[in-house]
Amino acid sequence: MAVKAVRSRVRTDAGRAVRTALAAVVAIALAPAALAQSTPATTDPTFTPREVRAPHYGDALFEFFQDKHFEAVTGLMVSQHFKRVSPHDDESELLRGGLLLSWGLHHEAGGVFERLLAQNLPLSARDRAWFFLAKIRYQRGLPDAAEAALARIEQPLPAPLQEERVLLQARLLMARAEHAAAAELLRTLPPEASAVARFNLGVALVKAGDLPQGTALLDVLGQQGAADEEQRALRDRANVALGFAALGQQLGADARRYFERVRLQGPDAGKALLGHGWAALELGEPKRALVPWGELRARPVSEASSVEAHIAWPYALAEAGASAAALDGYQKAVAAFDGERRALDQSITAIRGGAFVQALLERNPRAGMGWLGGAERLPEMPHAGHLAPILAGHEFQEAFKNLHDLVFIGRNLEGWQGKLGTYHDMLANRRQAFAERLPKMRERAGAMDIDGLEKRRGAVVAELAAVEANQDAAALADARERAHLQRIESGLATLQGAAPGDAEADAARERLRRVAGALTWQMTQQYPARLWQAQKALRGSAEAVAEARARDAALVRAAAEEPARFEVFAARIAALEQRIAGLVPQVAALRGEQAAQLQEIAVTALQAQQQRLEVYTTQARLGIAQLHDRAQLAVRRSDAPNERDGVAPGASTGTGTATEAPK
């Protein structure tokens, strides 16, 4: 049950971090449209999407929203290089900065934001951007960088974001143990602030020494209704904080009341059971402490509360007068601690064996790189439950993400090594095709007399100018009309030999004259359109001749320049091969170092557990020694009068009542 609970908490915390990071990245990347809203674009129902007018920028956004961040940023940078993202240049750069930030490249991303936000966005939008930047830096475990980003905010943010900003700044102050300053800052929030804000204020007040106000605030939270699991967990945490604060003031009754409010199935149930037992001891009721501590003793020793309960339980028995049961309890605690230390040794050996990291990668696969994805599934290994609290830690999750990024980069480099071989083949094929086609193209170009075509076109231009000047419609007649004109001329020539006064010949001449007139009228009507068509065709011929000359010149240039371009491509491919060949071992070395760091984090955490067990084992043995001392002291006290009466020492231990179990 403990492993499942921690796994669930890991998934919840990781999901919350991912949602926070993505919301911030989207809000920054889609500025100023998203930044003009009061919440990130992905969660604000009033957010109005902007029209994407550059297809290549739209491609980058599509990859981004598919969680393919590597593809998004590489495609975006290519499009930026070729200037394909206008009019979204600034937005594209902000998207690139957000993606760099999601990979932990804070210096590069900070440069992008500082350069663009200062000159292209209004003050309110810049403040929101710096807030989201601070939020991501805090999630990445960079408190100093987060404070630097918060310091860039010049004006109060809108209500939903202002509360988050104050909470973030208060957490940073509390991390430096400046609880009074954190409380003063949290007091600036309105009374209707969220339960999380009020909880942090209560904790800050208690740690700053203002117990009455802090306790009153946490007490209200500890009794309020809860609509979901997150609110119920916050309520439990408030009651646990109240309980231990009361124990610190030796207020056992108050502490018991607070601990009894905590759910038995919640994540803080172990702390509450442990505190409930100490509250009973504070009230002088050791028998009542046995119930919650007995429950904790039944849990795995890997839980911190269970470890403490193993020695607290016999201590309560001793306080209740059951010394024999207490001695047995201490001895069982020592045995349990010894067994847990051996189990931890086995886990440490398995981790250092080298299979731990690879099994962790196989159990938690991920396609891309960046902020998304962490370790959620435990690998198959002896006593895997030891790793559950370690996987829930921020340091381990960040180290695992970095390892995943290195694995992705290594696969990407290996893929590019194969692609460069393909580029070699493509370049060889282009060289061969160029060598084969160039002679044929030169032959065709030589057969084309461009100068002769230019002269013929000049003659046509002069002829058309004469036609236009003389309004010579017949010159633009089509083939059918020219045939009719020829027949009319031939008929008139035949009729010239007819005798004068020949009525039939005269009638024929009249018909031919009328036909010629009709034909002339028809050609005259068509003359403007035919002249325009002829001029248009002449202009097209000029463009064709110019294109022919350009192609001829391009062919000449290609013959001279293309071999050099092939050499440039070959040099680039060779340079990339050399660069990738140098990067592959570097990435492999970094991956090994990161895997070793991941192992060291796990081993260090397990060794810390062993050290805690050593401390508790020492305390248990000290308890055993104290019980033996008490027993011997009781024997001495009971033997002193017996010796005077002639009774042998040790005849009666006088511990009968001490061996009775508490009722």
C-alpha positions as CSV (number, residue, x, y, z in Angstrom):
1,M,0.0,0.0,0.0
2,A,2.9,2.4,0.8
3,V,4.5,1.8,-2.6
4,K,1.2,2.4,-4.4
5,A,0.6,5.6,-2.4
6,V,4.0,7.0,-3.3
7,R,3.6,6.0,-6.9
8,S,0.3,7.8,-7.0
9,R,1.9,10.9,-5.4
10,V,4.7,10.8,-7.9
11,R,2.3,10.8,-10.8
12,T,0.2,13.5,-9.2
13,D,3.2,15.8,-8.5
14,A,4.8,15.1,-11.9
15,G,1.5,15.8,-13.7
16,R,1.1,19.1,-11.7
17,A,4.6,20.1,-12.6
18,V,4.1,19.3,-16.3
19,R,0.8,21.2,-16.5
20,T,2.4,24.2,-14.8
21,A,5.3,24.1,-17.2
22,L,3.3,23.7,-20.3
23,A,0.8,26.4,-19.3
24,A,3.7,28.8,-18.8
25,V,5.5,27.9,-22.0
26,V,2.3,28.2,-24.0
27,A,1.5,31.5,-22.4
28,I,4.9,32.9,-23.2
29,A,5.1,31.4,-26.7
30,L,1.8,32.7,-27.8
31,A,2.4,36.3,-26.6
32,P,1.1,38.8,-26.8
33,A,-2.3,37.1,-27.3
34,A,-2.0,34.7,-24.4
35,L,-0.1,37.2,-22.2
36,A,-2.9,39.7,-22.6
37,Q,-5.1,37.3,-20.7
38,S,-5.2,36.9,-16.9
39,T,-4.3,33.2,-17.1
40,P,-2.3,30.9,-19.4
41,A,-3.8,30.3,-22.8
42,T,-4.3,26.6,-22.2
43,T,-6.5,27.1,-19.2
44,D,-8.2,30.5,-19.8
45,P,-11.8,30.1,-21.2
46,T,-11.7,33.7,-22.4
47,F,-8.5,33.2,-24.5
48,T,-9.1,34.1,-28.1
49,P,-6.7,32.3,-30.5
50,R,-4.7,34.5,-32.9
51,E,-4.8,33.7,-36.6
52,V,-1.6,32.0,-37.8
53,R,-0.6,33.6,-41.1
54,A,2.7,31.7,-41.6
55,P,2.3,28.0,-42.4
56,H,5.8,27.2,-41.1
57,Y,5.1,28.8,-37.8
58,G,1.8,26.8,-37.7
59,D,3.8,23.6,-38.2
60,A,6.0,24.4,-35.2
61,L,2.9,25.1,-33.1
62,F,1.4,21.8,-34.3
63,E,4.5,19.9,-33.2
64,F,4.6,21.8,-29.9
65,F,1.0,20.9,-29.0
66,Q,1.7,17.2,-29.9
67,D,4.4,17.3,-27.2
68,K,7.1,16.9,-29.9
69,H,9.3,19.7,-28.6
70,F,12.5,18.6,-30.3
71,E,10.8,18.5,-33.7
72,A,9.1,21.8,-32.9
73,V,12.2,23.7,-32.1
74,T,14.4,22.3,-34.8
75,G,11.8,22.9,-37.5
76,L,11.2,26.4,-36.1
77,M,14.9,27.3,-36.1
78,V,15.1,26.1,-39.8
79,S,12.1,28.3,-40.7
80,Q,13.6,31.2,-38.8
81,H,16.9,30.8,-40.7
82,F,15.1,30.9,-44.0
83,K,12.8,33.8,-42.8
84,R,9.6,31.8,-43.3
85,V,7.8,32.8,-40.1
86,S,6.9,36.4,-40.8
87,P,4.8,38.1,-39.5
88,H,5.2,35.9,-36.4
89,D,9.0,36.6,-35.9
90,D,8.7,37.7,-32.3
91,E,6.2,35.0,-31.3
92,S,8.4,32.4,-33.0
93,E,11.4,33.6,-31.0
94,L,9.4,33.5,-27.8
95,L,8.2,29.9,-28.6
96,R,11.9,28.9,-29.1
97,G,12.8,30.5,-25.8
98,G,10.0,28.6,-24.1
99,L,11.2,25.3,-25.5
100,L,14.8,26.0,-24.5
101,L,13.5,26.8,-21.0
102,S,11.7,23.5,-20.9
103,W,15.0,21.7,-21.4
104,G,16.7,23.6,-18.6
105,L,18.7,26.0,-20.9
106,H,17.9,28.9,-18.7
107,H,20.7,31.2,-19.8
108,E,19.8,30.9,-23.5
109,A,16.0,31.2,-22.8
110,G,16.6,34.1,-20.5
111,G,18.5,35.9,-23.3
112,V,15.6,35.4,-25.6
113,F,13.1,36.8,-23.0
114,E,15.2,39.7,-22.0
115,R,15.8,40.7,-25.6
116,L,12.2,40.5,-26.8
117,L,10.0,41.1,-23.8
118,A,11.7,44.5,-23.1
119,Q,11.0,46.0,-26.5
120,N,8.0,44.4,-28.0
121,L,5.4,43.8,-25.3
122,P,3.5,46.1,-23.0
123,L,4.5,46.2,-19.3
124,S,1.6,44.0,-18.1
125,A,2.5,41.3,-20.6
126,R,6.2,41.5,-19.7
127,D,5.3,41.0,-16.0
128,R,3.2,37.9,-16.8
129,A,6.1,36.5,-18.8
130,W,8.6,37.0,-16.0
131,F,6.2,35.4,-13.6
132,F,5.8,32.3,-15.7
133,L,9.6,32.2,-16.2
134,A,10.1,32.3,-12.4
135,K,7.5,29.6,-11.9
136,I,9.3,27.2,-14.3
137,R,12.7,28.0,-12.7
138,Y,11.3,27.2,-9.3
139,Q,9.9,23.9,-10.6
140,R,13.4,23.1,-12.0
141,G,14.9,23.6,-8.6
142,L,16.6,27.0,-9.3
143,P,15.5,29.2,-6.5
144,D,18.0,32.0,-7.1
145,A,17.0,32.2,-10.8
146,A,13.4,32.2,-9.8
147,E,13.9,35.1,-7.5
148,A,15.8,37.0,-10.2
149,A,12.8,36.6,-12.5
150,L,10.3,37.6,-9.8
151,A,12.4,40.8,-9.2
152,R,11.7,41.8,-12.8
153,I,8.0,42.1,-12.2
154,E,7.2,45.8,-11.9
155,Q,3.5,45.9,-11.2
156,P,0.9,43.8,-9.3
157,L,-0.5,41.0,-11.5
158,P,-4.2,40.3,-11.9
159,A,-5.8,38.5,-9.0
160,P,-5.4,34.9,-10.0
161,L,-1.7,35.3,-10.9
162,Q,-0.9,37.8,-8.1
163,E,-1.8,35.1,-5.5
164,E,0.5,32.6,-7.2
165,R,3.2,35.2,-7.4
166,V,3.0,35.9,-3.6
167,L,2.9,32.2,-2.8
168,L,5.9,31.5,-4.9
169,Q,7.9,34.3,-3.3
170,A,6.8,33.2,0.2
171,R,8.0,29.7,-0.5
172,L,11.4,31.0,-1.6
173,L,11.6,33.0,1.7
174,M,10.6,30.0,3.8
175,A,13.2,27.9,2.0
176,R,15.8,30.4,3.5
177,A,14.1,30.1,6.9
178,E,12.9,33.7,6.7
179,H,9.5,32.8,8.1
180,A,8.5,36.2,9.5
181,A,9.2,37.8,6.1
182,A,7.1,35.1,4.4
183,A,4.2,35.6,6.8
184,E,4.3,39.4,6.3
185,L,4.2,38.9,2.5
186,L,1.3,36.3,2.7
187,R,-0.6,38.8,4.9
188,T,-0.9,41.1,1.8
189,L,-3.3,38.6,0.2
190,P,-7.0,39.3,0.6
191,P,-9.1,37.2,3.1
192,E,-10.7,35.3,0.3
193,A,-7.3,33.8,-0.8
194,S,-7.1,30.1,-1.5
195,A,-6.7,27.4,1.1
196,V,-3.2,26.8,0.0
197,A,-2.2,30.4,0.6
198,R,-3.9,30.4,4.1
199,F,-2.1,27.1,4.9
200,N,1.3,28.6,4.0
201,L,0.5,31.7,6.0
202,G,-0.4,29.5,9.1
203,V,2.8,27.5,8.8
204,A,4.9,30.6,8.4
205,L,3.3,32.2,11.4
206,V,3.9,29.1,13.6
207,K,7.5,28.8,12.5
208,A,8.0,32.5,13.0
209,G,6.8,32.1,16.6
210,D,3.4,33.6,16.3
211,L,1.6,30.5,17.6
212,P,-1.8,32.0,18.5
213,Q,-2.5,33.4,15.1
214,G,-0.9,30.6,13.2
215,T,-2.8,28.0,15.2
216,A,-6.1,29.8,14.7
217,L,-5.6,29.9,11.0
218,L,-4.6,26.3,10.6
219,D,-7.5,25.2,12.9
220,V,-10.0,26.8,10.5
221,L,-8.4,24.9,7.6
222,G,-8.3,21.7,9.6
223,Q,-12.1,21.7,10.0
224,Q,-13.3,23.0,6.7
225,G,-15.1,20.9,4.2
226,A,-13.2,19.4,1.2
227,A,-14.6,18.9,-2.2
228,D,-11.7,16.9,-3.7
229,E,-8.7,14.9,-2.8
230,E,-6.3,17.8,-3.0
231,Q,-8.4,19.8,-0.4
232,R,-8.7,16.7,1.8
233,A,-4.9,16.3,1.7
234,L,-4.4,19.9,2.6
235,R,-6.8,19.6,5.5
236,D,-4.9,16.6,6.8
237,R,-1.6,18.4,6.5
238,A,-3.0,21.4,8.4
239,N,-4.1,19.1,11.3
240,V,-0.8,17.3,11.3
241,A,1.0,20.7,11.5
242,L,-1.3,21.8,14.3
243,G,-0.8,18.5,16.2
244,F,3.0,18.7,16.2
245,A,2.9,22.4,17.1
246,A,0.8,21.5,20.1
247,L,3.2,18.7,21.1
248,G,6.0,21.3,21.0
249,Q,4.0,23.3,23.5
250,Q,3.3,20.2,25.6
251,L,-0.4,20.5,24.9
252,G,-1.2,16.8,24.6
253,A,-5.0,17.1,24.6
254,D,-5.0,19.7,21.8
255,A,-2.5,17.6,19.9
256,R,-4.7,14.5,20.2
257,R,-7.8,16.4,19.0
258,Y,-5.9,17.6,15.9
259,F,-4.4,14.2,15.0
260,E,-7.8,12.6,15.3
261,R,-9.1,14.7,12.5
262,V,-6.7,13.2,10.0
263,R,-7.9,10.4,7.7
264,L,-6.5,6.9,8.2
265,Q,-6.1,6.4,4.5
266,G,-4.5,9.7,3.6
267,P,-0.9,10.3,2.8
268,D,-0.3,11.9,6.2
269,A,-1.9,9.1,8.2
270,G,1.4,7.7,9.4
271,K,2.5,11.0,10.8
272,A,-0.9,11.4,12.5
273,L,-0.8,8.0,14.1
274,L,2.8,8.6,15.3
275,G,1.8,12.0,16.8
276,H,-1.3,10.6,18.3
277,G,0.8,8.2,20.3
278,W,3.1,10.9,21.5
279,A,0.1,12.9,22.5
280,A,-1.1,10.0,24.7
281,L,2.3,9.8,26.3
282,E,2.2,13.6,26.9
283,L,-1.1,13.1,28.8
284,G,0.4,10.2,30.8
285,E,-1.6,7.5,29.0
286,P,1.0,5.1,27.6
287,K,-1.5,2.3,27.1
288,R,-3.5,4.5,24.6
289,A,-0.3,5.1,22.7
290,L,0.0,1.4,22.0
291,V,-3.0,1.4,19.6
292,P,-1.7,3.8,16.9
293,W,1.9,2.7,17.3
294,G,0.8,-0.9,17.0
295,E,-0.9,0.0,13.7
296,L,2.3,1.6,12.5
297,R,4.5,-1.4,13.5
298,A,2.4,-3.6,11.2
299,R,3.5,-1.4,8.2
300,P,6.8,-1.9,6.3
301,V,9.9,-0.8,8.1
302,S,10.8,1.3,5.0
303,E,8.3,3.9,6.1
304,A,9.8,6.6,8.4
305,S,6.8,6.6,10.8
306,S,6.9,2.8,11.0
307,V,10.6,2.9,12.0
308,E,10.0,5.3,14.8
309,A,6.9,3.3,16.0
310,H,9.1,0.2,16.3
311,I,11.0,1.8,19.2
312,A,8.1,4.0,20.5
313,W,5.9,1.0,21.0
314,P,8.2,-0.8,23.5
315,Y,8.9,2.6,25.1
316,A,5.2,3.0,25.8
317,L,5.1,-0.6,27.2
318,A,7.9,0.2,29.5
319,E,6.1,3.4,30.6
320,A,3.0,1.2,31.3
321,G,5.0,-1.1,33.4
322,A,5.1,-4.1,31.0
323,S,8.9,-4.4,31.1
324,A,9.1,-7.9,29.7
325,A,6.8,-7.0,26.7
326,A,8.9,-3.9,26.3
327,L,12.1,-5.8,26.2
328,D,10.6,-8.2,23.6
329,G,9.5,-5.2,21.6
330,Y,12.9,-3.6,21.6
331,Q,14.5,-6.9,20.6
332,K,12.0,-7.3,17.7
333,A,12.7,-3.7,16.7
334,V,16.5,-4.5,16.6
335,A,15.8,-7.6,14.5
336,A,13.5,-5.7,12.2
337,F,16.1,-2.9,11.7
338,D,18.8,-5.4,11.1
339,G,16.7,-7.2,8.5
340,E,15.8,-3.8,6.8
341,R,19.5,-2.9,6.7
342,R,20.3,-6.2,5.0
343,A,17.5,-5.5,2.5
344,L,18.9,-2.0,1.9
345,D,22.3,-3.5,1.3
346,Q,20.7,-5.8,-1.3
347,S,19.0,-2.8,-2.9
348,I,22.3,-0.8,-3.0
349,T,24.1,-3.8,-4.5
350,A,21.4,-4.2,-7.2
351,I,21.6,-0.5,-8.0
352,R,25.4,-0.5,-8.2
353,G,25.2,-3.6,-10.4
354,G,24.4,-1.3,-13.4
355,A,21.0,-2.9,-14.4
356,F,19.0,-0.4,-12.3
357,V,19.3,2.6,-14.6
358,Q,18.6,0.5,-17.8
359,A,15.6,-1.1,-16.2
360,L,14.3,2.3,-15.1
361,L,14.6,3.6,-18.7
362,E,12.8,0.5,-20.1
363,R,10.0,0.8,-17.5
364,N,9.6,4.5,-18.2
365,P,10.0,5.0,-22.0
366,R,9.7,8.4,-23.6
367,A,9.7,9.4,-27.3
368,G,11.0,13.0,-27.0
369,M,13.0,15.2,-24.7
370,G,12.3,18.2,-22.5
371,W,10.2,18.9,-19.4
372,L,7.6,16.2,-20.0
373,G,7.9,12.7,-18.6
374,G,9.7,11.3,-15.5
375,A,10.2,8.1,-13.6
376,E,6.8,6.8,-12.4
377,R,7.2,3.0,-12.7
378,L,9.5,1.0,-10.4
379,P,11.9,-1.4,-12.1
380,E,12.0,-5.1,-11.2
381,M,14.6,-5.5,-8.5
382,P,14.9,-6.8,-4.9
383,H,12.9,-4.7,-2.5
384,A,11.7,-2.2,-5.1
385,G,9.6,-0.6,-2.5
386,H,12.8,1.1,-1.2
387,L,12.8,3.2,-4.3
388,A,9.3,4.5,-4.1
389,P,10.1,7.5,-1.8
390,I,13.3,8.2,-3.8
391,L,11.3,8.3,-7.1
392,A,9.0,10.9,-5.5
393,G,12.0,13.2,-4.9
394,H,12.5,16.3,-7.1
395,E,16.3,15.7,-7.4
396,F,15.8,12.2,-8.7
397,Q,13.1,13.2,-11.2
398,E,15.3,16.0,-12.6
399,A,18.3,13.7,-12.9
400,F,16.1,11.1,-14.7
401,K,14.8,13.6,-17.1
402,N,18.3,14.7,-17.9
403,L,19.3,11.1,-18.5
404,H,16.3,10.6,-20.8
405,D,17.3,13.7,-22.8
406,L,20.8,12.3,-23.2
407,V,19.4,9.0,-24.4
408,F,17.2,10.9,-26.9
409,I,20.2,13.0,-28.1
410,G,22.3,9.9,-28.5
411,R,19.6,8.1,-30.6
412,N,19.2,11.3,-32.7
413,L,22.9,11.5,-33.4
414,E,23.0,7.8,-34.4
415,G,20.1,8.4,-36.7
416,W,21.9,11.3,-38.3
417,Q,25.0,9.2,-38.8
418,G,22.8,6.9,-41.0
419,K,21.2,9.8,-42.8
420,L,24.6,11.3,-43.7
421,G,25.4,8.1,-45.5
422,T,22.2,8.6,-47.5
423,Y,23.2,12.1,-48.3
424,H,26.5,10.8,-49.7
425,D,24.6,8.5,-52.0
426,M,22.2,11.4,-53.0
427,L,25.2,13.6,-53.8
428,A,26.9,10.9,-55.9
429,N,23.6,10.4,-57.9
430,R,23.4,14.2,-58.5
431,R,26.9,14.3,-59.7
432,Q,26.4,11.4,-62.1
433,A,23.1,12.9,-63.4
434,F,24.7,16.3,-63.9
435,A,27.6,14.7,-65.8
436,E,25.2,12.8,-68.1
437,R,22.8,15.6,-68.7
438,L,25.2,18.5,-69.2
439,P,26.5,17.4,-72.7
440,K,22.9,16.9,-73.9
441,M,21.8,20.3,-72.7
442,R,24.8,21.9,-74.3
443,E,24.0,20.2,-77.6
444,R,20.4,21.4,-77.5
445,A,21.5,24.9,-76.6
446,G,24.0,25.0,-79.5
447,A,21.3,23.9,-81.9
448,M,19.1,26.9,-80.8
449,D,20.1,30.1,-82.7
450,I,19.0,32.7,-80.2
451,D,20.6,35.5,-82.2
452,G,18.8,34.4,-85.3
453,L,15.5,34.3,-83.4
454,E,16.1,37.8,-82.1
455,K,16.7,39.1,-85.7
456,R,13.5,37.3,-87.0
457,R,11.6,38.9,-84.2
458,G,13.0,42.3,-85.0
459,A,11.7,41.9,-88.6
460,V,8.3,40.9,-87.4
461,V,8.2,44.0,-85.1
462,A,9.0,46.3,-88.0
463,E,6.4,44.6,-90.2
464,L,3.7,44.9,-87.5
465,A,4.6,48.5,-87.0
466,A,4.1,49.2,-90.7
467,V,0.7,47.4,-90.6
468,E,-0.4,49.5,-87.6
469,A,0.8,52.7,-89.3
470,N,-1.0,51.9,-92.6
471,Q,-4.1,50.4,-90.9
472,D,-3.5,47.5,-93.3
473,A,-6.3,45.1,-92.3
474,A,-5.6,42.7,-95.1
475,A,-2.1,42.1,-93.7
476,L,-3.7,40.5,-90.7
477,A,-6.2,38.4,-92.6
478,D,-6.4,34.8,-91.7
479,A,-5.8,31.9,-94.1
480,R,-9.5,31.6,-95.2
481,E,-9.7,35.3,-95.9
482,R,-6.5,35.3,-97.8
483,A,-7.8,32.4,-99.9
484,H,-11.0,34.4,-100.6
485,L,-8.9,37.5,-101.6
486,Q,-6.8,35.3,-104.0
487,R,-9.9,33.9,-105.6
488,I,-11.4,37.4,-106.0
489,E,-8.2,38.6,-107.7
490,S,-8.1,35.5,-109.9
491,G,-11.8,36.0,-111.0
492,L,-11.2,39.7,-111.8
493,A,-8.1,38.8,-113.8
494,T,-10.2,36.3,-115.8
495,L,-13.0,38.8,-116.5
496,Q,-10.5,41.3,-117.9
497,G,-10.6,39.5,-121.3
498,A,-14.3,39.7,-121.7
499,A,-15.8,41.8,-124.6
500,P,-17.1,45.2,-123.7
501,G,-20.9,45.2,-123.2
502,D,-20.9,41.6,-122.1
503,A,-23.8,41.7,-119.6
504,E,-22.9,38.4,-118.0
505,A,-19.3,39.5,-117.4
506,D,-20.5,42.8,-116.0
507,A,-22.8,41.0,-113.5
508,A,-19.9,38.8,-112.4
509,R,-17.7,41.8,-111.8
510,E,-20.4,43.4,-109.7
511,R,-20.7,40.2,-107.6
512,L,-17.0,40.0,-107.1
513,R,-16.9,43.7,-106.2
514,R,-19.6,43.2,-103.6
515,V,-17.9,40.1,-102.2
516,A,-14.6,42.0,-102.0
517,G,-16.3,44.8,-100.2
518,A,-17.9,42.5,-97.7
519,L,-14.6,40.8,-97.1
520,T,-12.8,44.1,-96.6
521,W,-15.5,45.2,-94.2
522,Q,-15.1,41.9,-92.2
523,M,-11.3,42.3,-92.1
524,T,-11.6,45.9,-91.0
525,Q,-14.0,44.9,-88.2
526,Q,-11.5,42.2,-87.0
527,Y,-8.5,44.4,-87.4
528,P,-8.3,45.9,-83.8
529,A,-8.6,42.5,-82.1
530,R,-6.1,40.9,-84.5
531,L,-3.7,43.7,-84.1
532,W,-3.9,43.3,-80.2
533,Q,-3.4,39.5,-80.5
534,A,-0.4,40.0,-82.8
535,Q,1.2,42.5,-80.4
536,K,0.5,40.2,-77.5
537,A,2.1,37.3,-79.3
538,L,5.1,39.5,-80.1
539,R,5.5,40.4,-76.4
540,G,5.3,36.7,-75.5
541,S,8.0,36.0,-78.1
542,A,10.2,38.6,-76.4
543,E,9.7,36.9,-73.0
544,A,10.5,33.5,-74.7
545,V,13.7,34.8,-76.2
546,A,14.7,36.4,-72.9
547,E,14.0,33.2,-71.1
548,A,16.0,31.2,-73.6
549,R,18.9,33.6,-73.1
550,A,18.5,33.2,-69.3
551,R,18.5,29.5,-69.5
552,D,21.5,29.5,-71.7
553,A,23.3,31.7,-69.2
554,A,22.2,29.5,-66.4
555,L,23.5,26.5,-68.2
556,V,26.8,28.2,-68.7
557,R,26.9,29.1,-65.0
558,A,25.9,25.6,-63.9
559,A,28.6,24.1,-66.0
560,A,31.1,26.3,-64.2
561,E,29.6,26.5,-60.7
562,E,27.8,23.2,-60.1
563,P,30.9,21.1,-59.6
564,A,32.0,23.6,-56.9
565,R,28.6,23.3,-55.3
566,F,29.0,19.6,-55.2
567,E,32.3,20.0,-53.4
568,V,30.7,22.4,-50.9
569,F,27.9,19.9,-50.1
570,A,30.5,17.1,-49.8
571,A,32.6,19.3,-47.4
572,R,29.5,20.1,-45.3
573,I,28.5,16.4,-45.1
574,A,32.1,15.5,-44.1
575,A,32.2,18.3,-41.5
576,L,28.9,17.1,-40.1
577,E,30.1,13.6,-40.0
578,Q,33.2,14.7,-38.1
579,R,31.1,16.8,-35.7
580,I,28.7,14.0,-35.0
581,A,31.5,11.5,-34.6
582,G,32.9,13.8,-32.0
583,L,29.5,14.4,-30.3
584,V,28.6,10.7,-30.0
585,P,31.3,9.7,-27.5
586,Q,30.7,13.0,-25.6
587,V,27.0,12.2,-25.2
588,A,27.8,8.6,-24.3
589,A,30.2,9.8,-21.6
590,L,27.7,12.3,-20.3
591,R,25.0,9.6,-20.3
592,G,27.3,7.4,-18.3
593,E,28.0,10.2,-15.8
594,Q,24.3,11.0,-15.5
595,A,23.5,7.3,-15.0
596,A,26.2,7.2,-12.3
597,Q,24.7,10.4,-10.7
598,L,21.2,8.8,-10.8
599,Q,22.6,5.7,-9.1
600,E,24.4,7.8,-6.6
601,I,21.2,9.7,-5.7
602,A,19.4,6.4,-5.1
603,V,22.4,4.9,-3.2
604,T,22.8,8.1,-1.1
605,A,19.1,8.0,-0.1
606,L,19.3,4.4,0.8
607,Q,22.4,4.9,2.8
608,A,20.7,7.7,4.6
609,Q,17.9,5.3,5.5
610,Q,20.6,2.9,6.8
611,Q,22.1,5.6,9.0
612,R,18.6,6.4,10.4
613,L,18.2,2.7,11.1
614,E,21.6,2.7,12.9
615,V,20.4,5.6,15.1
616,Y,17.1,3.9,15.9
617,T,18.9,0.6,16.5
618,T,21.2,2.4,19.0
619,Q,18.1,3.8,20.7
620,A,16.5,0.4,20.8
621,R,19.6,-1.1,22.4
622,L,19.7,1.7,24.8
623,G,16.1,1.0,25.7
624,I,17.1,-2.7,26.3
625,A,20.0,-1.6,28.5
626,Q,17.7,0.7,30.5
627,L,15.3,-2.2,31.0
628,H,18.1,-4.4,32.2
629,D,19.3,-1.7,34.5
630,R,15.8,-1.3,36.0
631,A,15.5,-5.0,36.5
632,Q,18.9,-5.2,38.3
633,L,18.0,-2.2,40.4
634,A,14.8,-3.8,41.4
635,V,16.6,-7.0,42.3
636,R,19.1,-5.1,44.5
637,R,16.3,-3.3,46.3
638,S,14.4,-6.5,46.9
639,D,17.5,-8.5,47.9
640,A,18.8,-6.0,50.5
641,P,16.3,-6.9,53.4
642,N,16.4,-10.6,52.3
643,E,20.1,-10.8,52.9
644,R,19.6,-9.6,56.4
645,D,17.0,-12.3,56.9
646,G,19.3,-15.0,55.3
647,V,17.7,-15.2,51.9
648,A,20.1,-15.8,48.9
649,P,20.4,-12.9,46.5
650,G,18.4,-13.3,43.3
651,A,15.8,-15.6,45.0
652,S,13.1,-13.2,44.0
653,T,13.4,-10.8,41.0
654,G,10.6,-8.6,42.2
655,T,9.5,-8.0,38.7
656,G,6.2,-9.8,38.7
657,T,4.2,-6.7,38.1
658,A,6.6,-5.4,35.5
659,T,6.0,-8.5,33.3
660,E,2.3,-8.0,33.2
661,A,0.9,-6.8,29.9
662,P,-1.0,-3.5,30.2
663,K,-4.8,-3.8,30.4
